[in-house]
């Protein structure tokens, strides 16, 4: 019998927001167990994502979630920090896959496993869809926790994206330690000096 080829899907969440880490997930699905409803996490409701995340964690052959910190994002830039988080997720898997499928158009450097990038792979490859769901639910949970520490910013609602409400909160209350100082709206506020504050 031909040995089973283990395919790992990788995706990220949190490239666009102004705060928090960028999160990546790697998932090796079990070919013998079908998880219904896998899709690009952005196309699913929060309740559906949460339900699927539980299924993925219970039935995947292996999964891992990794991050690159705000400090790493500011130091490396968001692209390189995202690639770093993706590589960390693959390296954290308890089973080594035979091939890695990366959502997007770039493959992280330093991977010791055959890998290829697939544009919009989260909509076409089930393992990438599963990874997108784990990354998204993990990061959303972090933003809910962040909201409890900084309730005036509304993190639970906008999840750190540069909405009008978020920009207004930044202007009113200043920049928190969770904000990415290299991102435009935050950098502008820091340049004005008087609007800075770690409150």
Buried (B, 14 or more C-beta within 10 A) or exposed (E): EEEEEBBBBBBBBBBEBBBBBBBBBBBBBEEEEEBEEBBBBEEBEEEBBBBBBEBBBEBBBBBBBBBBBBEBBBEBEBEBBBBBBBBBBBBBBEEEBEEBBBBBEEBBEEBEBEBEBBEEBBBBBBBBBBBBBBBBBBBBEBBEEBBEEBEEBBBBEBBBBBBEEBBEBBEEBBBBEBBBBBBEBBBEBBEEEEBBEEE
